[in-house]
Amino acid sequence: MVKTGKLFRVGYTGNEIWEMYLLAFPKEKDPVFRDPNSTTHNCNHCNNFIRRYGNIVAINDDYGIETIFDIDLSLNDEYYEAMKSISKLIKSSKVINVFKETYNELKSLLYESCSKSQDTYQLGVAKNVKRYTREEAEKYGVVKPNEIRTFHHFNLQLPRLFIDFSGKSIEKITSDYRRAKQVFKRAMQLENLELVKDLIIQDKKFNDENYIELFEIIIPLKREYDNLPKSKKDNWSWLKSYSFKYTELLDKLIELHYGEINME
């Protein structure tokens, strides 16, 4: 997924995905552990990971969704049903945002001792070791006093490409991406771009290299957009707008299309 260079989030929340995760296990593959009110896979560290990162997706070359739960497992694997169910759930949703993590947030989460020079960053707790007390052994009946167990959790290494070091809030970062996508998709729904281009070139007020370069980019994109099935247009727009550098100019072009330039 990270090889695509762009990661996104879908509409399902991490809490919804976590609930699906627990419900997807057949009872025989998620037995009670220690606490009668909890099960083997009902883990605080895994809960935290799935709530924060479970709805991360990538968009593939065919503009479909890939999830972090698209794991090739055998039918008998204890995680088979859970991974299959979550993957299906997420793929039924729509992309609503980009995914970024901020360096400041990672520092506060304490998954690892991190610095700005790293190539990858830890998301989630990889494992923890617990020694059980006599009181816990008496309470749960499953473990023995002083027994040591190692627990492994959902975690991943995220390349620095997806870490923001600017100090901006994640709300500001993602809202900028959302706006860029909204402006871009609205521009793809415009008609008569060739005519708009000619009118702008004729008008000395708007005849500059930026507009000319913008049209050279968006007219071929518009043709590509028009030839896509409706089901793929939104994901395509997320991809194409991700690093689009002319959002402000495109916004002005949309105003011109509906305002100053009379298409009649």
GROMACS elastic network, one bead per residue, 0.5 to 0.9 nm:
[ bonds ]
;  ai    aj funct       b0    kb
    1     4     6  0.57456   500
    1     5     6  0.78324   500
    1     6     6  0.80789   500
    1     7     6  0.74829   500
    1    57     6  0.75592   500
    1    58     6  0.55521   500
    1    59     6  0.81442   500
    1    60     6  0.82789   500
    1    66     6  0.71949   500
    1    67     6  0.78813   500
    1    68     6  0.78537   500
    2     5     6  0.54759   500
    2     6     6  0.67536   500
    2     7     6  0.70026   500
    2    58     6  0.76433   500
    2   158     6  0.80077   500
    2   159     6  0.76340   500
    2   161     6  0.89136   500
    2   162     6  0.87240   500
    3     6     6  0.79890   500
    4     7     6  0.77355   500
    4    58     6  0.71361   500
    4    59     6  0.76673   500
    4    60     6  0.74110   500
    4    61     6  0.88274   500
    5    58     6  0.87803   500
    5   161     6  0.76572   500
    5   162     6  0.83652   500
    6    57     6  0.89817   500
    6    58     6  0.66116   500
    6    59     6  0.78420   500
    6    98     6  0.78294   500
    6    99     6  0.80203   500
    6   161     6  0.89224   500
    6   162     6  0.80035   500
    6   239     6  0.76192   500
    6   242     6  0.77526   500
    7    56     6  0.66961   500
    7    57     6  0.58409   500
    7    59     6  0.76063   500
    7    97     6  0.89801   500
    7    98     6  0.59870   500
    7    99     6  0.52696   500
    7   100     6  0.76238   500
    7   162     6  0.78837   500
    8    55     6  0.81782   500
    8    56     6  0.55817   500
    8    57     6  0.51809   500
    8    58     6  0.60226   500
    8    59     6  0.79787   500
    8    95     6  0.65955   500
    8    96     6  0.76158   500
    8    97     6  0.56327   500
    8   100     6  0.81096   500
    8   238     6  0.87467   500
    9    12     6  0.84075   500
    9    53     6  0.86263   500
    9    54     6  0.87754   500
    9    55     6  0.53752   500
    9    57     6  0.57782   500
    9    58     6  0.83806   500
    9    94     6  0.84311   500
    9    95     6  0.56654   500
    9    96     6  0.60559   500
    9    97     6  0.51432   500
    9    98     6  0.56671   500
    9    99     6  0.57457   500
   10    13     6  0.78150   500
   10    55     6  0.56653   500
   10    56     6  0.68295   500
   10    57     6  0.70345   500
   10    90     6  0.69699   500
   10    91     6  0.84630   500
   10    93     6  0.60277   500
   10    94     6  0.52651   500
   10    96     6  0.53210   500
   10    97     6  0.68439   500
   10    98     6  0.87576   500
   11    55     6  0.77369   500
   11    90     6  0.82509   500
   11    93     6  0.59112   500
   11    94     6  0.57789   500
   11    95     6  0.62602   500
   11    96     6  0.57608   500
   11    97     6  0.82991   500
   12    15     6  0.82335   500
   12    16     6  0.63119   500
   12    17     6  0.68856   500
   12    55     6  0.65853   500
   12    89     6  0.83396   500
   12    90     6  0.68557   500
   12    93     6  0.66802   500
   12    94     6  0.83866   500
   13    16     6  0.52586   500
   13    17     6  0.64216   500
   13    18     6  0.86895   500
   13    51     6  0.71933   500
   13    52     6  0.86967   500
   13    54     6  0.81183   500
   13    55     6  0.66662   500
   14    17     6  0.50856   500
   14    18     6  0.60902   500
   14    19     6  0.86685   500
   14    47     6  0.88028   500
   14    48     6  0.88111   500
   14    49     6  0.86632   500
   14    50     6  0.58018   500
   14    52     6  0.59381   500
   14    53     6  0.69202   500
   14    54     6  0.56270   500
   14    55     6  0.61136   500
   15    18     6  0.50437   500
   15    19     6  0.62700   500
   15    20     6  0.86831   500
   15    47     6  0.84102   500
   15    50     6  0.77368   500
   15    51     6  0.52687   500
   15    52     6  0.86372   500
   15    54     6  0.88811   500
   16    19     6  0.52145   500
   16    20     6  0.63291   500
   16    21     6  0.86302   500
   16    51     6  0.81597   500
   17    20     6  0.50521   500
   17    21     6  0.60658   500
   17    22     6  0.88487   500
   17    50     6  0.71087   500
   17    51     6  0.72701   500
   17    54     6  0.66734   500
   17    55     6  0.74386   500
   17    86     6  0.66332   500
   17    89     6  0.80179   500
   17    90     6  0.80509   500
   18    22     6  0.64612   500
   18    23     6  0.86814   500
   18    46     6  0.88752   500
   18    47     6  0.65188   500
   18    50     6  0.60620   500
   18    51     6  0.64055   500
   18    54     6  0.78721   500
   18    86     6  0.88021   500
   19    22     6  0.54304   500
   19    23     6  0.62403   500
   19    24     6  0.85968   500
   20    23     6  0.50883   500
   20    24     6  0.59320   500
   20    82     6  0.76907   500
   20    85     6  0.74379   500
   20    86     6  0.65681   500
   20    89     6  0.84297   500
   21    24     6  0.53515   500
   21    25     6  0.71775   500
   21    41     6  0.89971   500
   21    50     6  0.89219   500
   21    81     6  0.89104   500
   21    82     6  0.53859   500
   21    83     6  0.76132   500
   21    85     6  0.75903   500
   21    86     6  0.64198   500
   22    25     6  0.59650   500
   22    30     6  0.84110   500
   22    39     6  0.89087   500
   22    41     6  0.71799   500
   22    42     6  0.69941   500
   22    82     6  0.74455   500
   23    26     6  0.78856   500
   23    82     6  0.78607   500
   24    79     6  0.89217   500
   24    81     6  0.58738   500
   24    83     6  0.82709   500
   24    84     6  0.86710   500
   24    85     6  0.64724   500
   24    86     6  0.81272   500
   25    28     6  0.80353   500
   25    29     6  0.61562   500
   25    30     6  0.60192   500
   25    41     6  0.88146   500
   25    78     6  0.77140   500
   25    79     6  0.73501   500
   25    80     6  0.84564   500
   25    81     6  0.61607   500
   25    82     6  0.56592   500
   26    29     6  0.54386   500
   26    30     6  0.65299   500
   26    78     6  0.86067   500
   26    81     6  0.77269   500
   26    82     6  0.87987   500
   27    30     6  0.51557   500
   27    31     6  0.61714   500
   27    32     6  0.89769   500
   28    31     6  0.59963   500
   29    40     6  0.85873   500
   29    77     6  0.89414   500
   29    78     6  0.56115   500
   29    79     6  0.81860   500
   30    33     6  0.87167   500
   30    39     6  0.59332   500
   30    40     6  0.55064   500
   30    41     6  0.62816   500
   30    42     6  0.86655   500
   30    78     6  0.80627   500
   31    38     6  0.86040   500
   31    39     6  0.54353   500
   31    40     6  0.57365   500
   31    41     6  0.83467   500
   32    35     6  0.68875   500
   32    36     6  0.59300   500
   32    37     6  0.74576   500
   32    38     6  0.58451   500
   32    40     6  0.58284   500
   32    41     6  0.89403   500
   33    36     6  0.69834   500
   33    37     6  0.87440   500
   33    38     6  0.65286   500
   33    39     6  0.51625   500
   33    40     6  0.51469   500
   33    41     6  0.87525   500
   33   140     6  0.82375   500
   33   142     6  0.72799   500
   34    37     6  0.86845   500
   34    38     6  0.75446   500
   34    39     6  0.79784   500
   34    40     6  0.84866   500
   34   136     6  0.86220   500
   34   137     6  0.86369   500
   34   139     6  0.81265   500
   34   141     6  0.70138   500
   34   142     6  0.57312   500
   34   143     6  0.73945   500
   35    38     6  0.53167   500
   35    39     6  0.74869   500
   35   139     6  0.83704   500
   35   140     6  0.60543   500
   36    39     6  0.75664   500
   36   140     6  0.80677   500
   38    41     6  0.83367   500
   38    42     6  0.61517   500
   38    43     6  0.86411   500
   39    42     6  0.52466   500
   39    43     6  0.81408   500
   40    43     6  0.73269   500
   41    46     6  0.80556   500
   42    46     6  0.76600   500
   42    47     6  0.72854   500
   43    46     6  0.53198   500
   43    47     6  0.58957   500
   43    48     6  0.85686   500
   43   153     6  0.82179   500
   44    48     6  0.61266   500
   44    49     6  0.86779   500
   45    48     6  0.51298   500
   45    49     6  0.63298   500
   45    50     6  0.87959   500
   45   124     6  0.72103   500
   45   125     6  0.64495   500
   45   126     6  0.87959   500
   45   127     6  0.87907   500
   45   153     6  0.64608   500
   45   154     6  0.76597   500
   46    49     6  0.50361   500
   46    50     6  0.61490   500
   46    51     6  0.84138   500
   46   124     6  0.78168   500
   46   125     6  0.81263   500
   46   152     6  0.89505   500
   46   153     6  0.55562   500
   46   154     6  0.54756   500
   46   155     6  0.81617   500
   47    50     6  0.53705   500
   47    51     6  0.59833   500
   47    52     6  0.85039   500
   47   154     6  0.88482   500
   48    51     6  0.52394   500
   48    52     6  0.61276   500
   48    53     6  0.83851   500
   48   124     6  0.75339   500
   49    52     6  0.52948   500
   49    53     6  0.57252   500
   49    54     6  0.69349   500
   49   123     6  0.75353   500
   49   124     6  0.54524   500
   49   125     6  0.80202   500
   49   153     6  0.84861   500
   49   154     6  0.64187   500
   49   155     6  0.69391   500
   50    53     6  0.51730   500
   50    55     6  0.76860   500
   50   154     6  0.78416   500
   51    54     6  0.59088   500
   51    55     6  0.79988   500
   52    55     6  0.78162   500
   52    56     6  0.88635   500
   53    56     6  0.56658   500
   53    99     6  0.89928   500
   53   123     6  0.84489   500
   53   124     6  0.89453   500
   54    57     6  0.85618   500
   54    67     6  0.83918   500
   54    68     6  0.73805   500
   54    69     6  0.83598   500
   54    86     6  0.89836   500
   54    90     6  0.89748   500
   55    67     6  0.76751   500
   55    68     6  0.83564   500
   55    90     6  0.69168   500
   56    66     6  0.88572   500
   56    67     6  0.66109   500
   56    68     6  0.70750   500
   56    98     6  0.85912   500
   56    99     6  0.67078   500
   57    65     6  0.63447   500
   57    66     6  0.54966   500
   57    68     6  0.68632   500
   57    90     6  0.83866   500
   57    91     6  0.88737   500
   57    95     6  0.81094   500
   57    99     6  0.83657   500
   58    64     6  0.82849   500
   58    65     6  0.58170   500
   58    66     6  0.51282   500
   58    67     6  0.66018   500
   58    68     6  0.87402   500
   59    62     6  0.78453   500
   59    63     6  0.54009   500
   59    64     6  0.55043   500
   59    66     6  0.61485   500
   59   235     6  0.69252   500
   59   236     6  0.83584   500
   59   238     6  0.87670   500
   59   239     6  0.75580   500
   60    63     6  0.50904   500
   60    64     6  0.54599   500
   60    65     6  0.63266   500
   60    66     6  0.67743   500
   61    64     6  0.74220   500
   62    65     6  0.88543   500
   62   232     6  0.81686   500
   62   236     6  0.89573   500
   63   232     6  0.58824   500
   63   233     6  0.82915   500
   63   234     6  0.88047   500
   63   235     6  0.57771   500
   63   236     6  0.60196   500
   63   239     6  0.85803   500
   64    91     6  0.82578   500
   64   232     6  0.74502   500
   64   235     6  0.74365   500
   65    90     6  0.83614   500
   65    91     6  0.59724   500
   65    94     6  0.89327   500
   65    95     6  0.86180   500
   65   235     6  0.84248   500
   66    69     6  0.83608   500
   66    70     6  0.69494   500
   66    87     6  0.82085   500
   66    90     6  0.88618   500
   66    91     6  0.75054   500
   67    70     6  0.55881   500
   67    71     6  0.89171   500
   67    86     6  0.88652   500
   67    87     6  0.62468   500
   67    90     6  0.73237   500
   67    91     6  0.77076   500
   68    71     6  0.75277   500
   68    87     6  0.79401   500
   69    82     6  0.87904   500
   69    83     6  0.53200   500
   69    84     6  0.74390   500
   69    86     6  0.68566   500
   69    87     6  0.55357   500
   70    83     6  0.69049   500
   70    84     6  0.73850   500
   70    86     6  0.88653   500
   70    87     6  0.60938   500
   71    80     6  0.84767   500
   71    83     6  0.69791   500
   71    84     6  0.82213   500
   71    87     6  0.89873   500
   72    80     6  0.85290   500
   73    76     6  0.80979   500
   73    77     6  0.62839   500
   73    79     6  0.77509   500
   73    80     6  0.58965   500
   73    83     6  0.86694   500
   74    77     6  0.53688   500
   74    78     6  0.89703   500
   74    80     6  0.67775   500
   75    78     6  0.83695   500
   75    79     6  0.89498   500
   75    80     6  0.60018   500
   75    81     6  0.80844   500
   76    79     6  0.84508   500
   76    80     6  0.70135   500
   77    80     6  0.52453   500
   77    81     6  0.83341   500
   78    81     6  0.75047   500
   78    82     6  0.82722   500
   79    82     6  0.53735   500
   79    83     6  0.59923   500
   79    84     6  0.84364   500
   80    83     6  0.54462   500
   80    84     6  0.61005   500
   80    85     6  0.85822   500
   81    84     6  0.51591   500
   81    85     6  0.59980   500
   81    86     6  0.85387   500
   82    85     6  0.52272   500
   82    86     6  0.61095   500
   82    87     6  0.84649   500
   83    86     6  0.53219   500
   83    87     6  0.60028   500
   83    88     6  0.85387   500
   84    87     6  0.52995   500
   84    88     6  0.62332   500
   84    89     6  0.86686   500
   85    88     6  0.52251   500
   85    89     6  0.61533   500
   85    90     6  0.87151   500
   86    90     6  0.61250   500
   86    91     6  0.85175   500
   87    90     6  0.53201   500
   87    91     6  0.61668   500
   87    92     6  0.87114   500
   88    91     6  0.52226   500
   88    92     6  0.63467   500
   89    92     6  0.53098   500
   89    93     6  0.69576   500
   90    93     6  0.53525   500
   90    94     6  0.81493   500
   91    94     6  0.75786   500
   94   234     6  0.86214   500
   94   235     6  0.83727   500
   95    98     6  0.80362   500
   95   234     6  0.81969   500
   95   235     6  0.70985   500
   95   238     6  0.81276   500
   96   178     6  0.78628   500
   97   174     6  0.65885   500
   97   175     6  0.81998   500
   97   177     6  0.74519   500
   97   178     6  0.62867   500
   97   238     6  0.85946   500
   98   173     6  0.89876   500
   98   174     6  0.61728   500
   98   177     6  0.68010   500
   98   178     6  0.76420   500
   98   238     6  0.84010   500
   98   242     6  0.84236   500
   99   162     6  0.75211   500
   99   174     6  0.75826   500
  100   161     6  0.89114   500
  100   162     6  0.52596   500
  100   163     6  0.59310   500
  100   164     6  0.68003   500
  100   170     6  0.73505   500
  100   173     6  0.80148   500
  100   174     6  0.76599   500
  101   104     6  0.86615   500
  101   105     6  0.70579   500
  101   106     6  0.73080   500
  101   162     6  0.63941   500
  101   164     6  0.62402   500
  101   170     6  0.72068   500
  102   105     6  0.52369   500
  102   106     6  0.63919   500
  102   107     6  0.87407   500
  102   162     6  0.83318   500
  102   163     6  0.52814   500
  102   165     6  0.62712   500
  102   166     6  0.81985   500
  102   167     6  0.75682   500
  102   168     6  0.80621   500
  102   169     6  0.76750   500
  102   170     6  0.66974   500
  103   106     6  0.51253   500
  103   107     6  0.62268   500
  103   108     6  0.87778   500
  103   114     6  0.87691   500
  103   115     6  0.86224   500
  103   116     6  0.76634   500
  103   163     6  0.60838   500
  103   164     6  0.59721   500
  103   165     6  0.54969   500
  103   166     6  0.84411   500
  103   167     6  0.78215   500
  104   107     6  0.51458   500
  104   108     6  0.64627   500
  104   109     6  0.88617   500
  104   164     6  0.86187   500
  104   165     6  0.76325   500
  104   167     6  0.70573   500
  105   108     6  0.51441   500
  105   109     6  0.62662   500
  105   110     6  0.89691   500
  105   170     6  0.89274   500
  106   109     6  0.50724   500
  106   110     6  0.65667   500
  106   111     6  0.72410   500
  106   112     6  0.83795   500
  106   114     6  0.79767   500
  106   121     6  0.82904   500
  106   122     6  0.84108   500
  106   123     6  0.80249   500
  107   110     6  0.56643   500
  107   111     6  0.79326   500
  107   112     6  0.79545   500
  107   113     6  0.74482   500
  107   114     6  0.67274   500
  107   115     6  0.85308   500
  108   111     6  0.85505   500
  109   112     6  0.82131   500
  109   123     6  0.89509   500
  109   124     6  0.87355   500
  110   113     6  0.66028   500
  110   114     6  0.83533   500
  111   114     6  0.85078   500
  111   121     6  0.87789   500
  111   122     6  0.61415   500
  111   123     6  0.64221   500
  111   124     6  0.59144   500
  111   125     6  0.57888   500
  111   126     6  0.85355   500
  112   121     6  0.81278   500
  112   122     6  0.65108   500
  112   123     6  0.86280   500
  112   125     6  0.84011   500
  114   117     6  0.84592   500
  114   118     6  0.73303   500
  114   121     6  0.73840   500
  114   122     6  0.85731   500
  115   118     6  0.60698   500
  116   119     6  0.86590   500
  116   160     6  0.88475   500
  116   165     6  0.78516   500
  117   160     6  0.89957   500
  118   121     6  0.69309   500
  118   159     6  0.86718   500
  118   160     6  0.71653   500
  119   158     6  0.85056   500
  119   159     6  0.59266   500
  119   160     6  0.54727   500
  119   161     6  0.85154   500
  120   157     6  0.58050   500
  120   158     6  0.51964   500
  120   160     6  0.53558   500
  120   161     6  0.86270   500
  121   156     6  0.82272   500
  121   157     6  0.53646   500
  121   158     6  0.50637   500
  121   159     6  0.63662   500
  121   160     6  0.68210   500
  121   163     6  0.84113   500
  122   125     6  0.78675   500
  122   126     6  0.85346   500
  122   155     6  0.72583   500
  122   156     6  0.60361   500
  122   158     6  0.63576   500
  123   126     6  0.84939   500
  123   154     6  0.87607   500
  123   155     6  0.55365   500
  123   156     6  0.53576   500
  123   157     6  0.61648   500
  123   158     6  0.68822   500
  124   153     6  0.77235   500
  124   154     6  0.65523   500
  124   156     6  0.68108   500
  124   157     6  0.89114   500
  125   128     6  0.76369   500
  125   152     6  0.82199   500
  125   153     6  0.63155   500
  125   154     6  0.71306   500
  125   155     6  0.59379   500
  125   156     6  0.87876   500
  126   151     6  0.85605   500
  126   152     6  0.59086   500
  126   153     6  0.52476   500
  126   154     6  0.65267   500
  126   155     6  0.54372   500
  126   156     6  0.80039   500
  127   150     6  0.69126   500
  127   151     6  0.53919   500
  127   153     6  0.56269   500
  127   154     6  0.86261   500
  127   155     6  0.88399   500
  128   149     6  0.84884   500
  128   150     6  0.58321   500
  128   151     6  0.54394   500
  128   152     6  0.67930   500
  128   153     6  0.83328   500
  129   148     6  0.69001   500
  129   149     6  0.57535   500
  129   151     6  0.62852   500
  129   152     6  0.89731   500
  130   147     6  0.81330   500
  130   148     6  0.55678   500
  130   149     6  0.54876   500
  130   150     6  0.64949   500
  130   151     6  0.80067   500
  131   145     6  0.80609   500
  131   146     6  0.55059   500
  131   147     6  0.55245   500
  131   149     6  0.66082   500
  132   135     6  0.81175   500
  132   136     6  0.60629   500
  132   137     6  0.65977   500
  132   143     6  0.71726   500
  132   144     6  0.69349   500
  132   145     6  0.56109   500
  132   146     6  0.50661   500
  132   147     6  0.54972   500
  132   148     6  0.65551   500
  132   149     6  0.83219   500
  133   136     6  0.52084   500
  133   137     6  0.62680   500
  133   138     6  0.86713   500
  133   144     6  0.79507   500
  133   145     6  0.51506   500
  133   146     6  0.56961   500
  133   147     6  0.79656   500
  134   137     6  0.50512   500
  134   138     6  0.61777   500
  134   139     6  0.85473   500
  134   144     6  0.72660   500
  134   146     6  0.70614   500
  135   138     6  0.51813   500
  135   139     6  0.61022   500
  135   140     6  0.86660   500
  135   145     6  0.78423   500
  136   140     6  0.59780   500
  136   141     6  0.79620   500
  136   143     6  0.77424   500
  136   144     6  0.83021   500
  136   145     6  0.75550   500
  137   140     6  0.54267   500
  137   141     6  0.53917   500
  137   142     6  0.67658   500
  137   143     6  0.51610   500
  137   144     6  0.51344   500
  137   145     6  0.54934   500
  137   146     6  0.86096   500
  137   147     6  0.88072   500
  138   141     6  0.54928   500
  138   142     6  0.85864   500
  138   143     6  0.83300   500
  138   144     6  0.81280   500
  138   145     6  0.82173   500
  139   142     6  0.87016   500
  140   143     6  0.68235   500
  141   144     6  0.75562   500
  143   146     6  0.87436   500
  143   147     6  0.66843   500
  144   147     6  0.52774   500
  144   148     6  0.88239   500
  145   148     6  0.88865   500
  152   155     6  0.89628   500
  158   161     6  0.81343   500
  158   162     6  0.70319   500
  158   163     6  0.81102   500
  159   162     6  0.61356   500
  159   163     6  0.74861   500
  160   163     6  0.50093   500
  160   164     6  0.80554   500
  161   164     6  0.79690   500
  164   167     6  0.74275   500
  164   168     6  0.79249   500
  164   170     6  0.85490   500
  164   173     6  0.85049   500
  165   168     6  0.78980   500
  166   169     6  0.87555   500
  168   171     6  0.82246   500
  168   172     6  0.64690   500
  168   173     6  0.66747   500
  169   172     6  0.52917   500
  169   173     6  0.63704   500
  169   174     6  0.87369   500
  170   173     6  0.50211   500
  170   174     6  0.60402   500
  170   175     6  0.83241   500
  171   174     6  0.54215   500
  171   175     6  0.59342   500
  171   176     6  0.86171   500
  172   175     6  0.51968   500
  172   176     6  0.62997   500
  172   177     6  0.89024   500
  173   176     6  0.54771   500
  173   177     6  0.67490   500
  173   178     6  0.89778   500
  174   177     6  0.51137   500
  174   178     6  0.61941   500
  174   179     6  0.86428   500
  175   179     6  0.61076   500
  175   180     6  0.85425   500
  176   179     6  0.52074   500
  176   180     6  0.62005   500
  176   181     6  0.87070   500
  177   180     6  0.50825   500
  177   181     6  0.62631   500
  177   182     6  0.86767   500
  177   238     6  0.87728   500
  177   241     6  0.79283   500
  177   242     6  0.66879   500
  177   243     6  0.87556   500
  178   181     6  0.51595   500
  178   182     6  0.61865   500
  178   183     6  0.86607   500
  178   238     6  0.85672   500
  179   182     6  0.50186   500
  179   183     6  0.61019   500
  179   184     6  0.83997   500
  179   247     6  0.85653   500
  180   183     6  0.52703   500
  180   184     6  0.60056   500
  180   185     6  0.85732   500
  180   238     6  0.88295   500
  180   241     6  0.60983   500
  180   242     6  0.74554   500
  180   243     6  0.88769   500
  180   244     6  0.76310   500
  180   246     6  0.89984   500
  180   247     6  0.58090   500
  180   248     6  0.85055   500
  181   184     6  0.50281   500
  181   185     6  0.60275   500
  181   186     6  0.84434   500
  181   237     6  0.64010   500
  181   238     6  0.58026   500
  181   239     6  0.86452   500
  181   240     6  0.82129   500
  181   241     6  0.52140   500
  181   242     6  0.71806   500
  181   244     6  0.89472   500
  181   247     6  0.86925   500
  182   185     6  0.53326   500
  182   186     6  0.61315   500
  182   187     6  0.86169   500
  182   237     6  0.85709   500
  182   238     6  0.88810   500
  182   241     6  0.86821   500
  183   186     6  0.51822   500
  183   187     6  0.62261   500
  183   188     6  0.87648   500
  183   241     6  0.86502   500
  183   247     6  0.68046   500
  183   248     6  0.86213   500
  183   250     6  0.71226   500
  183   251     6  0.61473   500
  183   254     6  0.83662   500
  184   187     6  0.51208   500
  184   188     6  0.63734   500
  184   189     6  0.89505   500
  184   237     6  0.70006   500
  184   238     6  0.87579   500
  184   240     6  0.82388   500
  184   241     6  0.60913   500
  184   244     6  0.84687   500
  184   247     6  0.70697   500
  184   250     6  0.72915   500
  184   251     6  0.82086   500
  185   189     6  0.65654   500
  185   233     6  0.86230   500
  185   234     6  0.77741   500
  185   237     6  0.59421   500
  185   238     6  0.85085   500
  185   241     6  0.81984   500
  186   189     6  0.52218   500
  186   190     6  0.68858   500
  186   254     6  0.79152   500
  187   190     6  0.53220   500
  187   191     6  0.88204   500
  187   218     6  0.84709   500
  187   222     6  0.82632   500
  187   250     6  0.71316   500
  187   251     6  0.79906   500
  187   253     6  0.82050   500
  187   254     6  0.64133   500
  188   191     6  0.82628   500
  188   218     6  0.80076   500
  188   219     6  0.88651   500
  188   221     6  0.77600   500
  188   222     6  0.53962   500
  188   223     6  0.87983   500
  188   225     6  0.67988   500
  188   226     6  0.80610   500
  188   237     6  0.86384   500
  189   222     6  0.80385   500
  189   225     6  0.87622   500
  189   226     6  0.85531   500
  190   193     6  0.69085   500
  190   222     6  0.86059   500
  190   254     6  0.78940   500
  190   257     6  0.79989   500
  191   194     6  0.85953   500
  191   195     6  0.89146   500
  191   196     6  0.88956   500
  191   257     6  0.89971   500
  192   195     6  0.52830   500
  192   196     6  0.63416   500
  192   197     6  0.86644   500
  192   263     6  0.84593   500
  193   197     6  0.60260   500
  193   198     6  0.86318   500
  193   215     6  0.80697   500
  193   218     6  0.87738   500
  193   219     6  0.68356   500
  193   222     6  0.86084   500
  193   257     6  0.87652   500
  194   197     6  0.50522   500
  194   198     6  0.63738   500
  194   199     6  0.88037   500
  194   215     6  0.83461   500
  194   219     6  0.74960   500
  195   198     6  0.51013   500
  195   199     6  0.62652   500
  195   200     6  0.86517   500
  195   263     6  0.81208   500
  196   199     6  0.51423   500
  196   200     6  0.61546   500
  196   201     6  0.85762   500
  196   253     6  0.87651   500
  196   256     6  0.85788   500
  196   257     6  0.70549   500
  196   261     6  0.77527   500
  196   263     6  0.78467   500
  197   200     6  0.52457   500
  197   201     6  0.61662   500
  197   202     6  0.86549   500
  197   211     6  0.82869   500
  197   212     6  0.77858   500
  197   215     6  0.67376   500
  198   201     6  0.51691   500
  198   202     6  0.62401   500
  198   203     6  0.87340   500
  199   202     6  0.51449   500
  199   203     6  0.62771   500
  199   261     6  0.76958   500
  200   203     6  0.50417   500
  200   204     6  0.76485   500
  200   205     6  0.80196   500
  200   206     6  0.56164   500
  200   207     6  0.59998   500
  200   211     6  0.80765   500
  200   212     6  0.88686   500
  200   261     6  0.85132   500
  201   204     6  0.70029   500
  201   205     6  0.89250   500
  201   206     6  0.68755   500
  201   208     6  0.78997   500
  201   211     6  0.83978   500
  201   212     6  0.77198   500
  202   205     6  0.88121   500
  202   206     6  0.82942   500
  202   207     6  0.69821   500
  203   206     6  0.57264   500
  203   207     6  0.59872   500
  204   208     6  0.79938   500
  205   208     6  0.82282   500
  206   211     6  0.73400   500
  207   210     6  0.84848   500
  207   211     6  0.69206   500
  207   212     6  0.75875   500
  208   211     6  0.57406   500
  208   212     6  0.65650   500
  208   213     6  0.88704   500
  209   212     6  0.50449   500
  209   213     6  0.60299   500
  209   214     6  0.84166   500
  210   213     6  0.51801   500
  210   214     6  0.60140   500
  210   215     6  0.86959   500
  210   246     6  0.85637   500
  210   249     6  0.80661   500
  211   215     6  0.62389   500
  211   216     6  0.86235   500
  211   249     6  0.75291   500
  211   250     6  0.87946   500
  211   253     6  0.86044   500
  212   215     6  0.53265   500
  212   216     6  0.63485   500
  212   217     6  0.88764   500
  213   216     6  0.50418   500
  213   217     6  0.64472   500
  213   218     6  0.88233   500
  214   217     6  0.52531   500
  214   218     6  0.61400   500
  214   219     6  0.84637   500
  214   246     6  0.70287   500
  214   249     6  0.79620   500
  214   250     6  0.77303   500
  215   218     6  0.51668   500
  215   219     6  0.56852   500
  215   220     6  0.85316   500
  216   219     6  0.60765   500
  216   220     6  0.72284   500
  217   220     6  0.61882   500
  217   221     6  0.66022   500
  217   222     6  0.89379   500
  218   222     6  0.58465   500
  218   223     6  0.85918   500
  219   223     6  0.64418   500
  219   224     6  0.87524   500
  220   223     6  0.51403   500
  220   224     6  0.63185   500
  220   225     6  0.86702   500
  221   225     6  0.60677   500
  221   226     6  0.85933   500
  221   240     6  0.86045   500
  222   226     6  0.61406   500
  222   227     6  0.86988   500
  223   226     6  0.51904   500
  223   227     6  0.64091   500
  223   228     6  0.89692   500
  224   227     6  0.53288   500
  224   228     6  0.65945   500
  225   228     6  0.53841   500
  225   229     6  0.85765   500
  225   233     6  0.65695   500
  225   236     6  0.78603   500
  225   237     6  0.82610   500
  226   229     6  0.81464   500
  226   230     6  0.88838   500
  226   233     6  0.85835   500
  228   231     6  0.80882   500
  228   232     6  0.64173   500
  228   233     6  0.62483   500
  228   236     6  0.87417   500
  229   232     6  0.56126   500
  229   233     6  0.66625   500
  230   233     6  0.53978   500
  230   234     6  0.79361   500
  231   234     6  0.72399   500
  231   235     6  0.83576   500
  232   235     6  0.56907   500
  232   236     6  0.60877   500
  232   237     6  0.86616   500
  233   236     6  0.50529   500
  233   237     6  0.60922   500
  233   238     6  0.87559   500
  234   237     6  0.50467   500
  234   238     6  0.63934   500
  234   239     6  0.88374   500
  235   238     6  0.50682   500
  235   239     6  0.64124   500
  235   240     6  0.87520   500
  236   239     6  0.52086   500
  236   240     6  0.61794   500
  236   241     6  0.85252   500
  237   240     6  0.51634   500
  237   241     6  0.58611   500
  237   242     6  0.82696   500
  238   241     6  0.54468   500
  238   242     6  0.60224   500
  239   242     6  0.53641   500
  239   243     6  0.81643   500
  240   243     6  0.70972   500
  240   244     6  0.68027   500
  241   245     6  0.84469   500
  241   247     6  0.83296   500
  242   245     6  0.89397   500
  244   247     6  0.65325   500
  245   248     6  0.82675   500
  245   249     6  0.88916   500
  246   249     6  0.52621   500
  246   250     6  0.58923   500
  246   251     6  0.85146   500
  247   251     6  0.60922   500
  247   252     6  0.87168   500
  248   251     6  0.50362   500
  248   252     6  0.64389   500
  248   253     6  0.86977   500
  249   252     6  0.50976   500
  249   253     6  0.62165   500
  249   254     6  0.87593   500
  250   254     6  0.63081   500
  250   255     6  0.87388   500
  251   254     6  0.51945   500
  251   255     6  0.65050   500
  251   256     6  0.87865   500
  252   255     6  0.50155   500
  252   256     6  0.62036   500
  252   257     6  0.86039   500
  253   257     6  0.61262   500
  253   258     6  0.87576   500
  254   257     6  0.50083   500
  254   258     6  0.64231   500
  254   259     6  0.82860   500
  255   258     6  0.53251   500
  255   259     6  0.55143   500
  255   260     6  0.75241   500
  255   261     6  0.88763   500
  256   260     6  0.50941   500
  256   261     6  0.55631   500
  256   262     6  0.87573   500
  257   260     6  0.70213   500
  257   261     6  0.57753   500
  257   262     6  0.77032   500
  257   263     6  0.76004   500
  258   261     6  0.69876   500
  258   262     6  0.78393   500
  258   263     6  0.84760   500
  259   262     6  0.72202   500
  261   264     6  0.88347   500
